[in-house]
Amino acid sequence: MRFDLENLPSDTALLHRLVREMADVVESRDGEIERLQIIIKKLQRAQFGRRSERLDADQLALALEDLDGDIARIRESRPAIATEAAETPSRRQPLPDHLPREDVLLDVDSEICGCCGGALHAIGESVSEMLDWVPAQLRVVRISRPKYACRACNKVVQAPPPERLIAGGLATPALLTQVLVSKYCDHTPLYRQSQIFARHGVDLSRSTIVGWVGGACWRLEALHERLCKNVFASNHLFADDTPIPVLDPGRGRTKTGRLWVYAREQRPWSGPEPLAAVYLYAPDRKAERPASHLEDFKGVLHVDGYAGFEQLANNSDVVLAACWAHTRRKFYEVAEATGSPVAAEALRRIGELYVVEARVRGQSSAHRLAERRSFSKPIVQALHAWLEAPLPRVAGRSTLAEAIRYALSRWEGLTRFLHDGRIELDTNPVERAIRLVALGRKNHLFAGSDGGGHRWAVACSLIETCKLNNVEPYVYLRDVLQRMVNGHPVNRLDELLPWNWSSAGPAAATA
């Protein structure tokens, strides 16, 4: 709402109307500001508050969604605000070029000017775009195979039946891919998918869909093995594990299985190898699990404080780089619980290391190493001496002493980054890869068996690697499964790895 303050109208009724409109706008904006302030406080508590008070990321997202909904409602209910918002230049990105377009022409009723009766002539046009949704639908692919007979020899000729992804199954590769992506990427449990199909008028029991998932993942196992072989041939990896509940029918409850996650991330030092993440299921957390996974690995392994990884250091071909983020977390917990000035000072000093890292991220390994030796090395040396000084004066069983010992006992691994510009300060790349599992764990709750844990690992490996390489998981998996039905050679599986795959020449669709 804009008007000339030096030339206000003299009409009392008009002034009253303007004042009422201004009051409405102020009231609406005050409410909007109040809601934004509440969200800011929630964000601050999520970031800096005590652990018991921190918001779950999903809860925070829901709060933000509700806030945006409230703002939209205010705009629509108040014409003055809606008009002002419409006049504000939009900052949203243009709609993607690859989306199909449907042209709608809105022309004037007559080419005769309604004012003077003269002829109208075109001087241009205004073009705007809206995003539409075409609902997904199930369809039936009918396969006809005509039969032919020879009158001379009575021989019958007919085209062979098409190969099916699931022997005797109804699902095409496209439908199977939808089930896989819905479960392992969008975290929709199979029983909910069964309910969705039922709303479309198709009765597909959960046991039927489970069989589809098992058959499709069996087809993908060879590609998963090839992906693992490619990743473990690298010389820099990040490793971690995360628990998943697994149904244990014999005891009538769940047991705790493990997904071991290995991530490859070389963007911080402009490395040549593509991004990747592989998941391997194991029924326990024994140290021999990562040892067997990495039996042929040679290089630097970024790990957290799990003692099982320490056994890998006995292999002269493996160098362990410890995680500064885990070290920082120990001091953060102490600072939050006790307000210890020693812990606060440790956090400040560790923060200085991350300032240097932010400056060299994306640079060559040689440049990173030179910067670290100039700026990070003095910080690390001073931190080591500073941590050793208070340790004798701190109660041996205190959490502060535990945090200091945690850092000092891993000092060799924590300082690896000062000798190799390719080494990162923390294990954040693999922590990000674990989020895919954590989200699924909240929705489908547990794996039905150890076999279900293995299928979880196979699907997540391909889906997460697709996402890391900006490949749409549904398009990729649908094409890969179709190629396998069409007989893609096993010795050419490298062509189907997400970073090598191209949708430019997709497999011919068959039933």
N, C-alpha and C positions, 0 to 999 in steps of 0.2 A: 504494500500500500504506500503510494508516494503522492504527495501534493505539495504545492508551493506554500511554505509557512509565512511568506511575506504577503500572500494574497489569498487569505482564507475567505471562504464564502460567508455572506452575511445572513443567509437563510437559516433561521433557528432550527427548523425541522431537519435540514440537511446536516447541520452541525451535530445535532443529537444523534443522527444515524451514524455519522462518522465516528463519534465518541464510542457508541455501542460496538461498532465493528472493531475499533482499536482495542476495546476492553476484551472482546472475544479473542482477538489475536494474542494479546498479552497473556490471558488466562491459559490458552492452549499451549503457548510456548513455555510458560512457567511449569506446566505439568510435564512437558517434554523435557525440560532442563532437569527437573527433579528426578525423573526416571533415569536420565543419563548419569546423573550424579550417583544414583544407587548402583548402576552397573559399574561405574568407575571404582566405587568402594569394593564391590565384589571382585573386580579384577585385581585390585591392590591386595585384597586378602588372599586371593588365589595365588598371587605371586610371592607375597612377603609374609603372609600370616602363618600362624602355627599350623602344623600339619593337620591337627584335628579340625581346624577351621577352614582348610583349603577346599575349594570347590572342585568337584570332578569336572573334567573338560567338557563332557557331554552335558552336564547340568548348566554350565556356563553358556554353552551354545544355545540351549533351550531358552535361557534368560534373554540372550541377545535376540533370538527369534521373536519372543514375545514383545520386546521393546520395539523392534522394527514394525511389528504388526500394529502396536498402539500408535506409533507415529503415522503410519499409513491411514489408520482410521481417523485420526485428527485431521489430516490433510483433506480426506474425502468429505468429512462432515463440515469443514469450514471452507466455503468457497474462496474466501480471500487468501487463505494459505495455499489452497490447491492451485489457484491462478498464479500466485507468485512462484510456486515450485515448478509449474509448467514453463514459466518464462526463464528459469535458471538453466543455463547450458548443462546438458547431461555429460557426466564423466564416464559412463559405462562404455565398455568396449563394443565395437561394431559386431553384428552377428556374423558367425563364420561363413566364408564363401562356399564351403562344401555342402552346406545345407540346401536342399531343394527349395525353389521359390515358386509360389503361386501368385500370379499377378491379378490384382483386382482393380478395375478401372471405375472411378467415380467421376462422371462427367456432368456438366451442367445440363439442365433440361432443354435449353434452346440455344441456338447460335445467334439469336437476335437479342440485342441489348434491351433490357427491360426499362432503361431510363429514357433513351432517345429513339429506339427502334432501329439503330444502325447494326451493321453486321459485325459480329465478334471474330477476332482472329487470334490464333494461338501465339502466346509470347513466352511459353515455358510451362513447367509443371512442378508440383511439389511431390516428392516421393518420401514416404515414411515406411518403416517396417515394424511388424509385430511378430512375436514368436508364438508359433502354434504347436499343438501336440496332437499327433495321430496315435490313438491308443493301440497297444499291442493286441494282436489277435491270434488265436489258434486256427490252423487250417489243416485240411486233410489232403495229403498228396496221394493221388490214386495212380497206381502203376499198372499199366496194361501191357501184356506180352502176347501178341497174336501168335497163334500156332499155324504152321503150314505143313502140308503133307504132300508127298510125292506119289502120284498115281502109279508110276512105273515100279517103284520098289517099296511103297508103303512106309517110307521113312518120314518121321515127324520132326520138324525143325522149329525151334523156338529160342528167342534170345534168353541167355542165362539170367537168373534173378539178380538184382543188384546186391552188392555187399552192404551189410548193415553194421553199424558201429556196435550195436548190442545184438547178439544173435537172437533172431526171432522177436526183437523189440520193435515198438511202435515209433520210437523217437528218432527224429533226424538229428544230424550233428548240430543244427541251429538250436533245436529245443534242448538237447543235452547241454550245450554251452550255456544257455540261459539258466538252467538249473545250477550248473557249477558256479557261474559268476554270481548268481543271486545268493548262494550259500557261502562261498568263500571270499567274495569281494564285497558284496552288499550285506552280508551277515543275516540273511533270511533263512531260518531253519526250514528243513524239508517239510515238517508238518504244516507250517504256514503256507509254503508253496502249494501243497496239496489242497489247502483251503482256497487259495487263489484260483487254481485250475477248476475247482468245483464251482466257483462263482461264474466261470466261463462256460459251465455246463458240461465239463469233462471230468469224469470220475477217475482220478489217478491216486491210488492209495500210496501212503508213505512208503510201504515196503517196495512198491514198484519203482518209485523214484530213487530209493536207496540203491536198488539194483542198477539203475542207470548210472548213478554216481560211481559205483564200484567198477562197472565196465569201462566207463570213460577214463577214470584215473588209471586203470590198468593199461589202457592205450597210451597214456601220457608218461608212464613210468620210464620208458627208455629215454624220452626227451629230458626228463628230470635227471636221470643219471648222467646224461651228456652235459647238462647244465652244471651239475656238481663237479664233474671232471674239469670243465673249463674254469670254474671258479677256484678250485683247489690247486690249479696249475699257476695261479697268480703268486706274486711274492709279497703282497701286502693285503691282509684281511682283517676284519673285525669280527669278534666272536662273542656270543652270549647265549643264554638259554632262558626259557620261560616255561612255567608250569601250565599244563592243561589237564583238567579233570577227565578221567577215562572210566567209563562204566565197568564195574567189576561184579558181574552177576553172581558169582559164587559167594560173595560176602554181602550182597544186597546193598551195596553202596559204591561210591566212586573211589578210585585210586588216583594217584598223581603221576601222570606221565610227563615227559619233557619234549619240547621242541627246541632243538639246538639250531641256532641261527648263525649264518656266516654271510657277511656283507662285504662287497667290494665297492669302494668309493675312492676314486683318484682325482676327482675334480679339484680339490683344494690345492694340489700341486701340478695340475694340468697333465695328469698321467694319460697314457694312451688307451687303457682298457676300459670297456663299457661298464656301466653300473650294473650290479647284479646282487641278488639276495637268494640264498638257498636255505631250506629248512629240512631238518632230518629228525624223525621221531625216534625216541627211545623210551622204554618203560621206566627208566630211573635216571639218576643224576651221577652215576658212578664216573670216576675219572677216566676209565677206559673208553667211554663214549667219545669224547673229543679226540682222544688219542687214536682211536680207530678211524675217525673221520679224517684226521689230518696226518695219517701215517706217511703220505707222500708229499706233504706240504713242506716247502722250503722258503723261508722269508720271515717277515715281521708280522706278528699276530697281536692285534690290539685287544686287550682283555680287561675284565674287571678284577675284583679281589678274590674270585672263587679259587680255592686251593687246588682244585682238580686241574686247572690250567698250568699250575707250577710244574707238574710232571713233564709237560711238553718241553720245558727248558732243559731237561736232561738230553734232549736231542740237539746236537750242535748245529743242526740246520734251521732250528726255530729260535727266533728272538722274540721275547715277550715285551710289549710296550704297555705300561700301566696307564690307568685312566685318572686324569686330574679331576674330572667331574665327580667321580666316586670319592676321591680324597676331599674335595671341597664339601661334599654332602655331609661328611662326618663332622667337619667343623661347623657347618651351618646348623646341624641339629643341636650341637652343644651351645652355640650362640643363642639359638631360639629358646632353649630350655633353661639356660642358666644366666644368659647375658654376659658370658665370660668375655672380658676385653682381649684375652689371648686369642680366643677363637675368632673374634671380630677382626683382629689384626691379621690373622692367617687368611681370612676371606679376602681382605683388602689386597694382600700381597699376591694371592693366586689370581685375583681379578686383573692385576697388572700384566700377568702372562697372557691372558685372553685379549687384552688390548693390543699387544704385539701381534697375536695370531690374526685378529681381525684385519690388521693392516697388511699382512702378507698372504691372506687367503686368495687362492687362484693364481699366485705367482709360481715361477719355476722352483724346483726343489733347491737348486743352488742359491737362488736369491733368498728363499725362506731360511736356509741354513745360515747364510751370512747375517741376516737380520737377527736371527735368534742368538747367535754367538755374540752379537754386539749389544743386544738389549735384554734378551731373556736370560742369558747365562748369569749376569750379575744378580738378577732378581732371585734366581734359583739358589745360587751360592749363599746369598744373604739369608734366604728363607731357611735353608738347612741349618745354618749356624744358629739362627734365631729359635728354631724348633728344639734344638738340642739343649739350649740354655735352661728353659723352665721345666724340662721333664723331671729332673731330680727333685724339684720342689713341689711337684704336683702329686696328689694322692694316686698311688699306683693303680687302684681299681676305679678311678673316676673316668667319666666319659671323655674328658679332655685328654687324659693320659692315653686312653684308647685311640683317640683320633690322631694324636701325635705319633704313637707307635705304628699305627696303620700307614701313615705317610713315610716315616723313616724306614720301615721294613721293606717298602717297595720303591725306595729311592732310585735304585738302578733302573728299574723299569720306567719310573716317572721322568727320568732325565734322558731317555733314549732320543727324544725329539731334538736334543741339542747336538746330536751326532749324525742325524739323517733328516734332511729336509722333507722327506716323504712321510714321515711319521706324524700323526695327529696327536693332539693333547688328550683326547678323550675317545670314548666308544660311541658317540652319538649316532653315527650312521647305522649301527646295528640296533641301537635303542629305537630308532625310528622304524626299522623293519619289524620290530616286535609289536608295534602298535596294531598291525593288521591282525595278529593273533589275539591281542587283548580285546579288540572290538568284537571279534567273533566269539570269544569266550563269554562275553556278556550276553550274547543273544542265543546261541545254540548250546550254551552252558557246558556241555561235555561231549567228548567223542564216545561213540557207542562201544568201541573195542580198540585194541592196539592197531588193528587194521584200519580203523577209522582215523586214528592218529597219523598213520602213514599217509592216508589219502589227503588228510589236512595238509601235511607237509608238501606233498606233490603239487596240489593245486595252488597253495600259497606261494611256492617258489616261482611258478610261472606267472602268476598274477602280479606279485610284487615286482618282479623283474620287468614285466611289461610297463607297469606304472612308472618305474624308475627311468625307463627309456622312452617315455611319452608315447607308448603304444596302447591303444584301447583294448583292454583284456577280452571283451566279448568278440570283437572282430578278429582278433588274433587266434583265440582258441577255436572259434567256429571254423576258420580256415585251416588250422592245423589238423583238427579232427577230420575235416573233409579230405584233406590230403592223405591222411592215414587210411581212410576208407578206400581211397583211390589207389592205394598201394605205393605210397612214398617210400623210396629205398631207405633201409636202415642205415646204410653207410653215408647217407647225406643228411643226417639229422642236424648237423651244424647249420644248415640253411634255415632251419626252423627255430633257432634260438632268437629270442625277441629282437635283439639288435641287428640280426641278419635278415630277419623276415621282412617281407614287403607285401603289402596288400595290392600292389600294382597288378599282379597277375594271380588273383585268387584261384583256388581250385574250383573246377567245374562242379556245381551243385548237383548231387544225385540224391535219391531217396535212401 
